[in-house]
Amino acid sequence: MQQSSDGGSTMAVGFNQSVKLIRSGKAQKIYLASDADRFFIAKVKDEIRKAGYIETDESMTALRLGEMAGIEVPAAIITIY
Protein backbone atom coordinates (compact mmCIF):
# COMPACT_ATOMS: atom_id res chain seq x y z
CA MET A 1 0.00 0.00 0.00
CA GLN A 2 1.38 3.35 -1.03
CA GLN A 3 0.48 7.02 -0.97
CA SER A 4 -0.78 8.12 -4.38
CA SER A 5 0.74 11.00 -6.29
CA ASP A 6 -2.11 13.35 -5.35
CA GLY A 7 -1.05 13.04 -1.71
CA GLY A 8 -4.55 12.45 -0.35
CA SER A 9 -5.29 8.85 -1.22
CA THR A 10 -3.62 5.52 -0.73
CA MET A 11 -3.19 2.91 -3.44
CA ALA A 12 -3.03 -0.86 -3.46
CA VAL A 13 -1.44 -2.83 -6.29
CA GLY A 14 -2.56 -6.32 -7.20
CA PHE A 15 -5.67 -8.47 -7.44
CA ASN A 16 -5.95 -9.79 -3.88
CA GLN A 17 -5.53 -6.43 -2.17
CA SER A 18 -7.90 -4.82 -4.66
CA VAL A 19 -10.61 -7.43 -4.14
CA LYS A 20 -10.39 -6.97 -0.37
CA LEU A 21 -10.86 -3.22 -0.80
CA ILE A 22 -13.75 -3.67 -3.24
CA ARG A 23 -15.53 -6.12 -0.94
CA SER A 24 -15.02 -3.92 2.12
CA GLY A 25 -16.46 -0.89 0.31
CA LYS A 26 -13.25 1.13 0.68
CA ALA A 27 -12.26 1.23 -3.02
CA GLN A 28 -12.77 4.69 -4.54
CA LYS A 29 -11.28 4.21 -8.02
CA ILE A 30 -9.84 1.27 -9.90
CA TYR A 31 -7.28 1.41 -12.69
CA LEU A 32 -7.32 -1.70 -14.89
CA ALA A 33 -4.60 -2.19 -17.49
CA SER A 34 -5.94 -1.96 -21.02
CA ASP A 35 -3.67 -4.85 -22.01
CA ALA A 36 -4.56 -7.11 -19.07
CA ASP A 37 -5.90 -10.61 -19.62
CA ARG A 38 -9.63 -10.51 -20.45
CA PHE A 39 -10.42 -13.25 -17.92
CA PHE A 40 -8.67 -11.19 -15.22
CA ILE A 41 -10.63 -8.07 -16.19
CA ALA A 42 -13.89 -10.05 -16.13
CA LYS A 43 -13.17 -11.29 -12.59
CA VAL A 44 -12.45 -7.75 -11.37
CA LYS A 45 -15.55 -6.34 -13.06
CA ASP A 46 -17.66 -9.08 -11.47
CA GLU A 47 -16.40 -8.02 -8.03
CA ILE A 48 -17.16 -4.37 -8.86
CA ARG A 49 -20.66 -5.29 -10.03
CA LYS A 50 -21.34 -7.14 -6.77
CA ALA A 51 -20.15 -4.14 -4.73
CA GLY A 52 -22.04 -1.50 -6.69
CA TYR A 53 -20.57 1.40 -8.64
CA ILE A 54 -16.83 2.11 -8.40
CA GLU A 55 -15.17 4.48 -10.85
CA THR A 56 -12.97 2.50 -13.25
CA ASP A 57 -10.28 3.66 -15.69
CA GLU A 58 -9.02 1.27 -18.39
CA SER A 59 -7.04 3.77 -20.46
CA MET A 60 -3.49 2.86 -19.36
CA THR A 61 -1.26 -0.12 -20.08
CA ALA A 62 0.16 -2.40 -17.40
CA LEU A 63 3.58 -0.81 -17.88
CA ARG A 64 2.15 2.66 -17.26
CA LEU A 65 0.27 1.45 -14.16
CA GLY A 66 3.51 -0.01 -12.81
CA GLU A 67 5.18 3.38 -13.27
CA MET A 68 2.22 5.10 -11.61
CA ALA A 69 2.60 2.78 -8.62
CA GLY A 70 6.34 3.39 -8.45
CA ILE A 71 7.26 -0.23 -9.09
CA GLU A 72 9.62 -1.62 -11.72
CA VAL A 73 7.22 -4.23 -13.10
CA PRO A 74 3.90 -3.95 -14.93
CA ALA A 75 0.71 -3.84 -12.83
CA ALA A 76 -2.65 -5.10 -14.06
CA ILE A 77 -4.66 -3.31 -11.36
CA ILE A 78 -4.30 -0.40 -8.96
CA THR A 79 -7.01 0.49 -6.48
CA ILE A 80 -7.27 3.92 -4.87
CA TYR A 81 -8.89 4.02 -1.46
KETIMAR-676512 format. One record per residue (C-alpha): residue in one letter; x, y, z; residue number from 1. Coordinates in Angstrom, 1 decimal. Layout:
! residues N
roza lummi = A	px = X	py = Y	pz = Z	nugu = NUM
...
! end
This chain:
! residues 81
roza lummi = M	px = 0.0	py = 0.0	pz = 0.0	nugu = 1
roza lummi = Q	px = 1.4	py = 3.4	pz = -1.0	nugu = 2
roza lummi = Q	px = 0.5	py = 7.0	pz = -1.0	nugu = 3
roza lummi = S	px = -0.8	py = 8.1	pz = -4.4	nugu = 4
roza lummi = S	px = 0.7	py = 11.0	pz = -6.3	nugu = 5
roza lummi = D	px = -2.1	py = 13.4	pz = -5.3	nugu = 6
roza lummi = G	px = -1.1	py = 13.0	pz = -1.7	nugu = 7
roza lummi = G	px = -4.6	py = 12.4	pz = -0.3	nugu = 8
roza lummi = S	px = -5.3	py = 8.9	pz = -1.2	nugu = 9
roza lummi = T	px = -3.6	py = 5.5	pz = -0.7	nugu = 10
roza lummi = M	px = -3.2	py = 2.9	pz = -3.4	nugu = 11
roza lummi = A	px = -3.0	py = -0.9	pz = -3.5	nugu = 12
roza lummi = V	px = -1.4	py = -2.8	pz = -6.3	nugu = 13
roza lummi = G	px = -2.6	py = -6.3	pz = -7.2	nugu = 14
roza lummi = F	px = -5.7	py = -8.5	pz = -7.4	nugu = 15
roza lummi = N	px = -5.9	py = -9.8	pz = -3.9	nugu = 16
roza lummi = Q	px = -5.5	py = -6.4	pz = -2.2	nugu = 17
roza lummi = S	px = -7.9	py = -4.8	pz = -4.7	nugu = 18
roza lummi = V	px = -10.6	py = -7.4	pz = -4.1	nugu = 19
roza lummi = K	px = -10.4	py = -7.0	pz = -0.4	nugu = 20
roza lummi = L	px = -10.9	py = -3.2	pz = -0.8	nugu = 21
roza lummi = I	px = -13.8	py = -3.7	pz = -3.2	nugu = 22
roza lummi = R	px = -15.5	py = -6.1	pz = -0.9	nugu = 23
roza lummi = S	px = -15.0	py = -3.9	pz = 2.1	nugu = 24
roza lummi = G	px = -16.5	py = -0.9	pz = 0.3	nugu = 25
roza lummi = K	px = -13.2	py = 1.1	pz = 0.7	nugu = 26
roza lummi = A	px = -12.3	py = 1.2	pz = -3.0	nugu = 27
roza lummi = Q	px = -12.8	py = 4.7	pz = -4.5	nugu = 28
roza lummi = K	px = -11.3	py = 4.2	pz = -8.0	nugu = 29
roza lummi = I	px = -9.8	py = 1.3	pz = -9.9	nugu = 30
roza lummi = Y	px = -7.3	py = 1.4	pz = -12.7	nugu = 31
roza lummi = L	px = -7.3	py = -1.7	pz = -14.9	nugu = 32
roza lummi = A	px = -4.6	py = -2.2	pz = -17.5	nugu = 33
roza lummi = S	px = -5.9	py = -2.0	pz = -21.0	nugu = 34
roza lummi = D	px = -3.7	py = -4.8	pz = -22.0	nugu = 35
roza lummi = A	px = -4.6	py = -7.1	pz = -19.1	nugu = 36
roza lummi = D	px = -5.9	py = -10.6	pz = -19.6	nugu = 37
roza lummi = R	px = -9.6	py = -10.5	pz = -20.5	nugu = 38
roza lummi = F	px = -10.4	py = -13.2	pz = -17.9	nugu = 39
roza lummi = F	px = -8.7	py = -11.2	pz = -15.2	nugu = 40
roza lummi = I	px = -10.6	py = -8.1	pz = -16.2	nugu = 41
roza lummi = A	px = -13.9	py = -10.0	pz = -16.1	nugu = 42
roza lummi = K	px = -13.2	py = -11.3	pz = -12.6	nugu = 43
roza lummi = V	px = -12.5	py = -7.8	pz = -11.4	nugu = 44
roza lummi = K	px = -15.6	py = -6.3	pz = -13.1	nugu = 45
roza lummi = D	px = -17.7	py = -9.1	pz = -11.5	nugu = 46
roza lummi = E	px = -16.4	py = -8.0	pz = -8.0	nugu = 47
roza lummi = I	px = -17.2	py = -4.4	pz = -8.9	nugu = 48
roza lummi = R	px = -20.7	py = -5.3	pz = -10.0	nugu = 49
roza lummi = K	px = -21.3	py = -7.1	pz = -6.8	nugu = 50
roza lummi = A	px = -20.1	py = -4.1	pz = -4.7	nugu = 51
roza lummi = G	px = -22.0	py = -1.5	pz = -6.7	nugu = 52
roza lummi = Y	px = -20.6	py = 1.4	pz = -8.6	nugu = 53
roza lummi = I	px = -16.8	py = 2.1	pz = -8.4	nugu = 54
roza lummi = E	px = -15.2	py = 4.5	pz = -10.9	nugu = 55
roza lummi = T	px = -13.0	py = 2.5	pz = -13.3	nugu = 56
roza lummi = D	px = -10.3	py = 3.7	pz = -15.7	nugu = 57
roza lummi = E	px = -9.0	py = 1.3	pz = -18.4	nugu = 58
roza lummi = S	px = -7.0	py = 3.8	pz = -20.5	nugu = 59
roza lummi = M	px = -3.5	py = 2.9	pz = -19.4	nugu = 60
roza lummi = T	px = -1.3	py = -0.1	pz = -20.1	nugu = 61
roza lummi = A	px = 0.2	py = -2.4	pz = -17.4	nugu = 62
roza lummi = L	px = 3.6	py = -0.8	pz = -17.9	nugu = 63
roza lummi = R	px = 2.2	py = 2.7	pz = -17.3	nugu = 64
roza lummi = L	px = 0.3	py = 1.4	pz = -14.2	nugu = 65
roza lummi = G	px = 3.5	py = 0.0	pz = -12.8	nugu = 66
roza lummi = E	px = 5.2	py = 3.4	pz = -13.3	nugu = 67
roza lummi = M	px = 2.2	py = 5.1	pz = -11.6	nugu = 68
roza lummi = A	px = 2.6	py = 2.8	pz = -8.6	nugu = 69
roza lummi = G	px = 6.3	py = 3.4	pz = -8.4	nugu = 70
roza lummi = I	px = 7.3	py = -0.2	pz = -9.1	nugu = 71
roza lummi = E	px = 9.6	py = -1.6	pz = -11.7	nugu = 72
roza lummi = V	px = 7.2	py = -4.2	pz = -13.1	nugu = 73
roza lummi = P	px = 3.9	py = -4.0	pz = -14.9	nugu = 74
roza lummi = A	px = 0.7	py = -3.8	pz = -12.8	nugu = 75
roza lummi = A	px = -2.7	py = -5.1	pz = -14.1	nugu = 76
roza lummi = I	px = -4.7	py = -3.3	pz = -11.4	nugu = 77
roza lummi = I	px = -4.3	py = -0.4	pz = -9.0	nugu = 78
roza lummi = T	px = -7.0	py = 0.5	pz = -6.5	nugu = 79
roza lummi = I	px = -7.3	py = 3.9	pz = -4.9	nugu = 80
roza lummi = Y	px = -8.9	py = 4.0	pz = -1.5	nugu = 81
! end
